[in-house]
Amino acid sequence: MAVRVPILRQGSHLIASIQEELTDSDILNLQTRILDEVVKRQADGVIIDVGALDVIDSFGTRTLAEIASAVQLRGAKMVIVGIQPEVALSMVLLGLTLDSVPTMLDLDAGIAELKGSAQ
């Protein structure tokens, strides 16, 4: 299976930038890979950039929340960045929330959030 979402290391943080719509199996694969990388790299923060997505469905929303919970159980923090305004509105209208996951405007804000939480 081809890697559809690269996971990059930036200091003690991991950054996964989703550049295209993912199937459910791709999202589950990303979940496994992120958790493996958190352990392997001893990361203390994860940023998932969804800025290129036009839609985030209920499965994607639930899986992102599950990734954040699992990352937290590993002693790291996760931030989601780049949710487009139309996507945010659609998620709210459908009752999809990420209450337990910090969201930020962009990658710079996400990095600042992770650095701020480390202090």
FIRO-94745 format. One record per residue (C-alpha): residue in three letters; x, y, z. Coordinates in steps of 0.1 Angstrom, whole numbers, padded with zeros to 4 digits, always signed. Example, Ala and Ser with C-alpha at 12.3 -4.5 7.8 and 13.67 -1.06 7.14 Angstrom:
ALA+0123-0045+0078
SER+0137-0011+0071
***
This chain:
MET+0000+0000+0000
ALA+0014+0034-0010
VAL+0019+0060+0017
ARG-0007+0087+0010
VAL+0002+0111+0039
PRO+0039+0117+0048
ILE+0047+0121+0084
LEU+0076+0146+0089
ARG+0096+0153+0120
GLN+0102+0189+0131
GLY+0123+0188+0163
SER+0102+0169+0188
HIS+0070+0172+0168
LEU+0055+0152+0140
ILE+0036+0168+0111
ALA+0012+0150+0089
SER-0002+0170+0061
ILE-0032+0155+0044
GLN-0032+0167+0008
GLU-0061+0147-0007
GLU-0093+0130+0003
LEU-0086+0097+0021
THR-0105+0065+0022
ASP-0115+0050+0055
SER-0086+0025+0053
ASP-0062+0053+0045
ILE-0073+0072+0076
LEU-0069+0040+0097
ASN-0035+0035+0082
LEU-0025+0071+0091
GLN-0037+0065+0127
THR-0015+0034+0131
ARG+0015+0052+0115
ILE+0012+0083+0137
LEU+0011+0062+0168
ASP+0041+0041+0157
GLU+0060+0073+0149
VAL+0052+0089+0182
VAL+0068+0059+0200
LYS+0097+0055+0175
ARG+0106+0092+0175
GLN+0096+0099+0211
ALA+0076+0129+0198
ASP+0059+0151+0223
GLY+0035+0167+0198
VAL+0017+0159+0166
ILE+0002+0183+0141
ILE-0023+0171+0115
ASP-0029+0196+0087
VAL-0062+0192+0070
GLY-0061+0225+0051
ALA-0064+0208+0017
LEU-0096+0190+0025
ASP-0129+0201+0012
VAL-0149+0178+0036
ILE-0143+0159+0068
ASP-0170+0132+0073
SER-0182+0116+0105
PHE-0157+0087+0103
GLY-0128+0111+0096
THR-0138+0133+0125
ARG-0142+0104+0149
THR-0109+0089+0138
LEU-0091+0123+0143
ALA-0105+0125+0178
GLU-0094+0088+0185
ILE-0058+0096+0172
ALA-0057+0126+0195
SER-0068+0105+0225
ALA-0042+0077+0217
VAL-0015+0103+0212
GLN-0023+0118+0246
LEU-0021+0084+0262
ARG+0014+0081+0248
GLY+0023+0114+0266
ALA+0021+0137+0236
LYS-0003+0164+0224
MET-0021+0166+0191
VAL-0033+0197+0173
ILE-0054+0199+0141
VAL-0047+0228+0118
GLY-0061+0243+0087
ILE-0098+0234+0088
GLN-0114+0254+0060
PRO-0143+0277+0069
GLU-0168+0257+0047
VAL-0156+0225+0063
ALA-0160+0239+0098
LEU-0195+0251+0090
SER-0205+0217+0075
MET-0191+0199+0105
VAL-0211+0221+0129
LEU-0243+0217+0109
LEU-0238+0179+0109
GLY-0231+0179+0147
LEU-0195+0167+0142
THR-0171+0181+0168
LEU-0135+0179+0179
ASP-0142+0192+0214
SER-0112+0174+0230
VAL-0087+0183+0202
PRO-0071+0217+0199
THR-0076+0233+0165
MET-0055+0261+0151
LEU-0057+0283+0120
ASP-0024+0272+0104
LEU+0008+0253+0109
ASP+0026+0282+0125
ALA-0002+0285+0151
GLY-0001+0247+0156
ILE+0036+0247+0163
ALA+0032+0277+0187
GLU+0004+0258+0205
LEU+0026+0227+0210
LYS+0055+0248+0221
GLY+0033+0267+0246
SER+0019+0235+0261
ALA+0054+0222+0266
GLN+0063+0250+0290
***
